[in-house]
Amino acid sequence: MLPVKPTNQESIVLQNANQFKLEVARDLSKQITLSQRDSLLIQDALNKVNDLSTLEQEILKLNPQASQRTNFLIACFCASIAERLKGEY
């Protein structure tokens, strides 16, 4: 049996299906990229909070009276990060 050439209507349906698949793939790729970016931003913020906490301990060893100031700075940083994340979501 000889292969049958697709009709013009079948070709249009195939083209539309392929365009739909490409659009879905693009949307999925964009969603994955945004998800990865968000994950990196959150991980970066957590790492910075950890670094600040370590730095605070070192400062307090040298100057125990600096507790209020270091707490204030860490609280400001956390508030800033929280506002940024609220804006993202």
Buried (B, 14 or more C-beta within 10 A) or exposed (E): EEEEEEEEEEEEEEEEEEEEEEEEEEEEEEEEEEEEEEEEBEEEBEEEBEEBEEEBEEBBEEEEEEEEEBEEBBEEBBEEBEEEEEEEE
